[in-house]
Amino acid sequence: QVHMVESGGGLVQAGGSLRLSCVVSERSASNYVMGWFRQAPGKEREFVASIKWRDGITAYGSSVKGRFTISRDNAKNTVFLQMNSLKPEDTGVYYCASTWGWTMSPTDYEYWGQGTQVTVSS
């Protein structure tokens, strides 16, 4: 069982920045890919970004491309999400998740953290 703990959420004004962290209990073939997702009240869970542990290849959702950056620190089993130029529509609970394949679908991710709230005020 892979465990993940997110941190770094909070309240920020539009145009501001936040950096989320996700510490993973272990790295293995079962969690080859790490992803960030978000969910706003009444909306479906949305893909934000993903990264491969081994080579750092990344992918981004269209709504965050150019503003958010995903990165990883293999030595610390930690994945980061740097969020810049935040907008009120970025508000939601942000989750990190892991899977073995390269996918943007939340249903393909096996392990999930508990989530961290991000609120962007206008």
BELRAHU-V795728 format. One record per residue. N is the residue number from 1. RES is the residue in one letter. OMEGA is omega in radians with two decimals (999 if undefined). NEAR is the number of other ideal C-beta (glycine too) atoms within 8 Angstrom. D_FIRST is the distance of its C-alpha to the first C-alpha in Angstrom with 1 decimal. Layout:
N:RES:OMEGA:NEAR:D_FIRST ; N:RES:OMEGA:NEAR:D_FIRST
This chain:
1:Q:3.12:3:0.0 ; 2:V:3.10:12:3.8 ; 3:H:3.14:7:6.5 ; 4:M:3.11:14:10.0 ; 5:V:3.11:8:13.3 ; 6:E:3.03:15:16.5 ; 7:S:3.06:9:20.0 ; 8:G:3.12:9:23.6 ; 9:G:3.12:10:24.6 ; 10:G:3.14:8:28.0 ; 11:L:-3.12:5:31.5 ; 12:V:3.09:11:33.6 ; 13:Q:3.08:6:36.8 ; 14:A:-3.09:9:37.3 ; 15:G:-3.13:5:37.7 ; 16:G:-3.07:8:35.4 ; 17:S:3.00:9:32.2 ; 18:L:3.05:11:28.8 ; 19:R:3.10:9:26.0 ; 20:L:3.08:16:22.4 ; 21:S:3.09:10:19.6 ; 22:C:3.11:16:15.8 ; 23:V:-3.07:10:14.1 ; 24:V:-3.07:15:10.7 ; 25:S:-3.14:7:8.8 ; 26:E:3.04:7:9.0 ; 27:R:3.14:7:10.9 ; 28:S:3.13:7:10.8 ; 29:A:-3.11:5:12.3 ; 30:S:3.11:10:9.6 ; 31:N:-3.12:16:10.2 ; 32:Y:-3.11:12:13.9 ; 33:V:3.06:14:15.2 ; 34:M:-3.14:16:14.9 ; 35:G:2.97:15:16.9 ; 36:W:3.07:16:18.7 ; 37:F:3.05:14:19.9 ; 38:R:3.13:13:22.2 ; 39:Q:3.08:11:23.6 ; 40:A:3.14:9:27.0 ; 41:P:3.10:4:28.3 ; 42:G:-3.12:3:29.4 ; 43:K:3.09:7:28.1 ; 44:E:3.08:4:25.4 ; 45:R:-3.00:7:22.4 ; 46:E:3.06:12:23.8 ; 47:F:3.12:10:22.6 ; 48:V:-3.09:14:23.6 ; 49:A:3.07:15:22.5 ; 50:S:-3.11:14:20.1 ; 51:I:3.07:15:20.0 ; 52:K:3.12:12:19.0 ; 53:W:-2.93:10:17.7 ; 54:R:-3.01:5:20.1 ; 55:D:3.06:4:23.4 ; 56:G:3.09:8:23.1 ; 57:I:-3.04:6:24.4 ; 58:T:3.02:9:24.3 ; 59:A:-3.09:8:25.1 ; 60:Y:2.97:10:26.4 ; 61:G:-3.04:10:27.3 ; 62:S:-3.08:5:31.1 ; 63:S:-3.09:6:31.5 ; 64:V:-3.09:12:30.0 ; 65:K:-3.12:8:31.2 ; 66:G:3.13:3:33.5 ; 67:R:-3.11:8:32.4 ; 68:F:3.08:12:28.7 ; 69:T:3.07:7:27.2 ; 70:I:3.12:16:23.6 ; 71:S:3.13:9:22.9 ; 72:R:3.03:11:20.4 ; 73:D:-3.05:9:20.6 ; 74:N:-3.10:7:18.7 ; 75:A:-3.10:4:19.7 ; 76:K:-3.12:6:18.2 ; 77:N:-3.04:10:15.0 ; 78:T:3.06:10:16.7 ; 79:V:-3.10:14:17.9 ; 80:F:2.99:12:21.1 ; 81:L:3.08:15:23.1 ; 82:Q:-3.08:10:26.8 ; 83:M:3.14:13:28.7 ; 84:N:3.11:8:32.5 ; 85:S:-3.06:6:35.3 ; 86:L:-3.13:14:33.3 ; 87:K:3.10:7:34.8 ; 88:P:3.14:8:34.7 ; 89:E:3.03:7:33.1 ; 90:D:-3.13:11:30.0 ; 91:T:3.10:8:29.4 ; 92:G:3.02:12:26.1 ; 93:V:-3.12:9:22.6 ; 94:Y:-3.12:16:20.7 ; 95:Y:2.89:14:17.0 ; 96:C:-3.06:17:14.9 ; 97:A:-3.13:15:12.5 ; 98:S:3.11:15:11.2 ; 99:T:-3.12:14:12.0 ; 100:W:-3.06:8:13.4 ; 101:G:-3.12:7:17.0 ; 102:W:-3.03:6:19.8 ; 103:T:3.09:9:20.2 ; 104:M:-3.10:7:21.3 ; 105:S:-3.13:7:20.5 ; 106:P:-3.13:8:18.0 ; 107:T:3.13:4:17.4 ; 108:D:-3.12:8:16.0 ; 109:Y:-3.01:13:13.2 ; 110:E:-3.02:10:9.8 ; 111:Y:-3.06:12:8.0 ; 112:W:2.98:9:10.6 ; 113:G:-3.08:11:11.9 ; 114:Q:3.10:7:14.4 ; 115:G:3.07:10:17.4 ; 116:T:-3.05:12:20.5 ; 117:Q:3.01:9:24.1 ; 118:V:3.12:17:26.6 ; 119:T:-3.14:8:30.2 ; 120:V:-3.12:15:33.0 ; 121:S:-3.10:8:36.5 ; 122:S:999:4:39.6
